[in-house]
Amino acid sequence: MALLSHQPAVESAQPPLPLPRPWKEEGSTLAQDNAAFYHRYQRGLKGFLRTGLKMASLAIVTSLIVVLAWFYFQSKDKDSSSSESSEEIDDSSLFLSSRNSIPHGIGHCPSTQQALLPDLPAPVNVWAPFTPQEASDVGTWLRAEERGLNLTEATRSTPSDNVIFDIQLYIPPKDAVLAYLDDPQTVHPPSRFAHVAINQGAAPNPTVGNFLVGPLPISEATEIRPLTEIYHNYEVPFNARALVDLEMAEERDYFIKAAAPLAEAVKDLFGGELLGDSNDTLLVGPSGPKSYDGSWRKAWYTWRWDVPGSFLHPINFYTYFDMSGTDTSQWQVVKVVYHDQFFPSVESFLEAWRNGTFIRHPPPEGTRESRLWSSRQRQGEPRDLDHLPGPTQVSFAGPRFRVDPATRYVTWMGWSMYLGFSRDMGLSLWDIGFKGERLIYELSPQEAVGHYSGGDPFQSRTAWLDRHFSMGARSRELIPGYDCPRGAVYLPMDTYVATGNVHIERAICVFEHDLSIPLTTHIGPVEGESGAVNSYVLVLRSIPTVGKVDFDVAGTANSLLKTTVGQEEVELPWMDEDWGNTMMQGKIIREYVEVEDDSRSDYPPNGLGNYAIVNKDALNAWGNPRGYAIRPGQSPTRLNVVGSKLLEKNANWAKHNIAVTKRKETEPSSSSIWNGQLPGAPPVDFDKFFDGESIEQEDLVLWINLGAHHLVGAILGSAMFADVEVVLFHQKPHAEDSPNTKTNVASSSFMLTPMNYFDFDVSMESLNSVTLKDPAKVGGPFEDNGVKGDWYCNVQPLPLPAGASSEHEKGERKFDHAKLNAMRGS
C-alpha cells in the first residue's frame, strides 16, 4: 500500500531515507550482514503474503483515499505556486513508502554555491574576452582626434566612412602565458592587447586595416601599429570587407532601390512585392563569396516568400547585384534569371516580360498561411502519452563540477580548463589539464564552411565561410531544458560589434552527462574480476566545426606517431600439417612523421590505425612514449568538392581529416573573417603553413577537420548558413529536413584518447564503480566504495553573476529567485 504525503522543504543536507542495502555492523563480516538482511526480508515477505487476501478490501478503500488526497495536494500546489512567483520557491520533499517495500525519498541536495567554486591555480584568465568597459575604452582612445583615424560612429556611417569593425582580445604569446601559469605568485600575467579591425572606406584606396593596440588598460604607454605578422596578405581589399549589422541592412536597402524597376514584373509574375516597407511579401538573400580577389563585389540574390523558414520557399527568381566600391550610386542589378532563363540585363528581362518573348510560368499557388508549414509550429496529431514530460537528467547529489563564473575556470574529476570566447568563433578552451599536468594548451574552433551545389544561380555560386558572419557574436541564448538539461550551469559572455556591446546571458552551458552505458564492465568466475564503472562526461556546449588543438603532451616537445595495421604471412615452428606451415596475421606498423608537409592525412580506412601526438623522451612505466591518439567520432568527413573556384585557396584546411604543424605565434588560426570573401587571395592561406619544417619533438598544433555531407533536395538548398561543412545536391527532396536539419545526423566529432599516457586504466580510480564478490548470487555482497546512489533530491541551481560586465565579474554572486520562478513557470 503506498501513502503519498506532501512534506515541507527541509534545509538539512542529510540525505533522506536511503534504500536498504548491504551494510557493515560492528564485529560482523559483510557477507554475514547480507545474509541476515535477506533472511529478515524473506520472513517479512512470507508474512505479507499470508495476510494479503485479508487486506485486499482495505487496500481498495485506502487506494481511493490516497488518490483523492493526491489530487487535493496537487490542486493546493498549483494554487500556492501562482502566488509565490516573486518569492523564494519552497522546494518541497516527497516521500514514497509502503509496508514491506523499499522507501524512496526526495530532498535538498547537500551541495552549496561556495562548495562549487574551484581553487584557482592562477587568479587571472589571460584568455578572457574584453569586458564591455575594456572594449569601450579602446574605442574611445581610437576616436580621439590625436589618433588621426578620422572615424565615424557605425550608427551614422556609410560605405565611404572609416568605421571600427571589431575590437577583440589579441591572444598573448604562449611563452609569456606559460611563465605566468607556472609561477603566478611572482610572475605577472602578460599585458593585454587588442586586435582592432577598421573598415577604411574614406581612404583614397579603401582597404580593411588590422591594428594592434596596447598595452591595456589605456595609459601613456598605449600605442597602435599595423598587425601584419599573422596574415599572408595583410592588405584586405575593401570589396572583401565584412559588414556591421547596420551595413547588412543598408546593403539590402540599396538592393531594393536598385531592383525597383523590377517591381511591376515581380508583382505580375509572382503576386509578391519587395518595396522595403512593412507590407512586403518577399525578401532576398545574397550568395557568397561576394568577391574572388577583392577587385569587385557582386552576389546573386535569391528571392523568397517572407515567411518563417523562408529559405524553403524560393520563387525561382534571381538577380545579380554589383555593389563594388564605395559609391553607392553606382550599385546596380546587372543580370536576371527567371525559371532557368538568363537575361544579361534588367532591360532585356523587362522587354521579354512586356513582349511575352520568354516562357512564362503560372504564378505560385497558395497563401502566407499555407506556407507556414516551414515554421516551428507543432504539426500533426499528438502521440500516445506525449502529453507527459519526457525523462530528464538530474544530478540528485548536486553538481560534481566546479565553476568560477568570474574567471571562467572549470574543474571536474581531476580535469581543469579556462574558457575563452571570441567574436569570430565563440567558445574556446585553454590550459586543459588532468591532475595538474597540462595536456592541451588550446582547443578552439577555427572556421565553418558550407559548400552548396545546385542547378540555380544561388546554390551553384555559394560557399560560405561562416566566420565571416562572426559566429561568436551571433550566439543566441541557450534554452534551458532543451539546448541544455535542467541543472546545467550557464555562463554569460560579451562581445564587441561596431554598434556596441552584445551581451549573451546564457551563452555557454556546463553540465555533467551520464552516457547510460558503463565505461567498463565485466563478469568473471574469479573473485575480483566482476564489476563495472559508470561512464560520465563533462559537456561545455558550443558549436565548433574545425578544431585547432595545441598539444602539450608531457611537455612541449612532441612528435606525430602514425600507427597502421597491415597483414603478413608468417611461418611458425609449432605449425603442423593440420593447418599448414604458414598463417596470415595482422601486423602493426609504427612510424614517425618527420615534416609538416607529410602530416596532412585522412583517418586510416576501416579503423585500421590512428595518429597520435607523443613525447618520445617521456616514457610510461612500460617503456612506451606517452601520448594522446586522435580518433574519428561521428561523421569523420572532409570536403569532397576539390578544385572549386569558390573555395580555391581560402579553405585548404578542409581537404584532409588532420594536419600537424610546428606552433608559431604568426600562425594563430587557419582562417580569418575575410577569407570567406577572398577565395583567390585569402589573408590566411593554410597551404603556406606547410613549408617543410620538422615536427619531431617540437611544440605541435593539430588541425582537425570536422564535417557532415548533407544530401537534400533542391527545395531545401537555399539555406544561407551552415554549422558544419555541408554539401547540397540537386536531387529528390528529403522531406524530413523541413523546416530544420536534425542534429543527430548533421553532427560531427572527434576523440582524443590516451595512448600509453598512463600506466594503467585510470578509470579504475573512480569511486562510482562496483565490485561484485559473487556475481552468480543475486543480492550477494558487493563493494560500492561508499558512493550511495539510491537517494534523491531537488537540485538547487547555481547562482551566477547577472552579466559579464566588469562590475559583475569582480563582484557578488547573487541568486535571482524571481528569474528562477519565471524560468520554472515557462
C-alpha angles and dihedrals in degrees: 000000000000123000116197115198132174112227129187119256117270126212094206117116090215113120112242125240106332121213114264108258139155110302138181119242125193112280097005136100124244091245092052092050092050092050091051092048095051091044090056090044093054092048091052092047092053091050091049092052092050092056096037097097093047090054097046097095092043089051093057093051093045091049091056090051091050093051092050091047091050093053090047094054092042091055090048089051092053092047094049096042093060091056094049099056093118097036133077111284115243102220101209128210123237120202122194117190140153138181112272092005136099115274120226129193142195122202143135122310115247095226118103134193094257091050089057096057111100127221107257116230088199123016096220126064100213090192096053112127120246117280115235089257093052092051091045091052091053091049092050091050092050093049093054111118093237090065090066094211095130092220126185125203109257092231091066101028132118129200088268094061133086109249133177103240101178142008115183140146117284105220109244121238114281095232091057092046094050091049089055096043092049093051111016093160095066106016119074119227114259116270117265121244132186127229104215125190119195125190100220102199093149094060119106087242102030115220141151110259125207118202140179115223123189172308094278146244093057112268141140087283094058113115139172126222137161113276103223107142098081097051132073090202107032097180105078109198115238091233088064095051122133114237131237114231093260091052090052089056091044092050088055090049091051089051093051089051092049091046094050093106088062095056098094094047092047091051091050098045100039108015091236138111138216108182102136097256137108093267095062114131095186135057136184139221130194130235122231154270094038093197141026105203102356097263092112141012117216137144141182110242116210116209118222141171112269099241134113108290091022092170087073092057110061114161095210094252123123134178129191111225123200111205099161120151130005100283102097092189087072095053111111148157107257106173138029134198119193117182093333092314112124124215119186093213143015089250094055091050093049091048091053090047093051095043097040091234094140133067105272119209124205114260116263115273124230141055133256090266092053090054095055090094086096093061125096092252113128114260136189133029120315115259125236112282091357089124086076120083113255126241115292134198116241130174097224095188093049131261116322095202131073127225130187103200094193096058097022092234119154132191130184132168094334094321122113137180145159120234126226130184129199133190091232103051109001124220123038132171124222138190094008108190141171120213091345096309118115114236105164126022096191134012111176141145114247110184144346122214129193112191113190131199128192149119100268133075094256101050096036090052102043130100112148125197098201096205083079088070094052098247093196093054089048094053109126134214110283115237112237112231093019112045089029131014124255111276094038119137116236126209125199124224137193129207132179124241127175093261095049143283123338112210119194110188096193101028097139133025128200124198142148115243130205108219089203091226125089116253088220130003133169140163118203138168096241123079110258095029099089124080148085142233123218118240118227133164133193113232125204102184117226138125108247117168109172111032127210111199118187103197127210101177110178088333135338096287105093140157136200112246118196116201121187135170121228133158136250139185112238135186113216126193094230095054113112142185092281092071104012130250098282137048136193113232141162121274127202114219121195125188137159120235105229107192137034095245092062094050099076099102147147126235112276109265119255090015091282099149143345146223121246138185107226140168108231091197095054113068130183123229091279096055098255123130111258115243153131124251126220112225131179117251126184117346102358093192133147136197109300100185103076120179099029111148088220089068100024100137107346100078104034090136089073096066096082138029095239141009133179129209138174108262116255131173087225092061104055095144141021092225145017137219089259097049091088092065097042111055090153098046110016120183088229116040109189092199089067091062088074107073104145098272120154118257096189112121093345135128098273137201119205115207112201124193118211126183151139129223106225113200110194138144129272093258088064095043099094097076106136101205134040130191094208138018102297128186115196117201126200099238144110109328122260100219096190090069091070122137095357137007117249122252092216090069104021092063136101136188147166134205132224108204129179114258110192088326090126132037095234143003101299091195084079086074091069118112088204092084139093134219117201117214095198112010092184092063116078109227091011124153120291141170118235098172091242095293106135110200098172102089130077139210143169113264115236109220116243111252112230136181112283093239146352100258119126091258092053094044092054098040152053131343105224130178115225105209093177090057090047091052091050091050092049091047090055 
